[in-house]
Amino acid sequence: MKRIQLIIITLLLLGGKAFANIYNVGSPDSRIKLHVNTDDSISFDVNLGNHEIIHKSGIGLILDKGYRIGNQVKVVGAKTS
């Protein structure tokens, strides 16, 4: 387990466009799968079994005075449990 965590941390630290920034989360029975992509902006999609129920959708916030959160993002850490 520690070896896998070390590999994941190393890949995250290397960053750059050479590695896809895709994070996957699944339900306990693996029927529902959430995929979050953070390449240039934040987007996600959701699958139920083999069926895509939410197509790639963007996520972001527009704050006061037009400040935008969600474009050109950088993941600074990730954990698995």
N, C-alpha and C positions, 0 to 999 in steps of 0.2 A: 504494500500500500504506500509506504513512504517513497519507494522508487517511482511509482506512477505520479505521485504528487510532485516530486522533483522534476520529472520530465515535463509535466504540464507547466510548472512555474518557469522552467527554462524556455519553453516555447513561447510563453506569454512575454517574457522579458526580451526575447529576440524581436518580437513584434514585426512591424513592416507589412508590406503587401504580399510577402512571400507566403504567409500563412493566412488562411481564411479565419476570420474572427466570427465563428459561428458557435453558439452555445446551445446545447440541447437539454431539455428537461422533459421527463416522462412521468406519467402517472404510475402508481405502484403496480398496476396490472399491465402497463406498457401499451394500453389502448390509445391513450391521448398523448400526443407528442407536441411540444412547443419548441420551435427553432427561433433563436434570436440571432440576428446578423448585425454586426457593428462595423462593417467595412468603412463606408463613407458617412452613412447615417444609420440610425437605429431602425430596424424593421423586424417583423416577426411573421410567422405563419403557424397554423395549428392543424394537425392531422388527427382524425379519429379513425383508427385502424388504417386502412389504405386510402381513405378519402380525405382530401384537403377540405376542411370546413371553414378556415379563414385563410384566404390567399395573402401573399406577401403584403403587409400593411406597414406604413411608416408610423413611427412614434416620435413625438417631440412636444415641446412647449414653447409658446410665444409669451414672454413676460412683458411687464411694463416697459414702455419706450421701445418696443420691437425687439428686445433681446431674445435670441433664439437658443434653445437647448435641444440638441439632437443631431446636429450636423457636425461632421468631422470629429467624431467621438473617439476617445481612447479608453480602453479598459485597463484599469490599474491593478485589478486583482480579481480572482475567481476561486471559489472553493467548491468541492464536492462533498457530499455527505452520504 
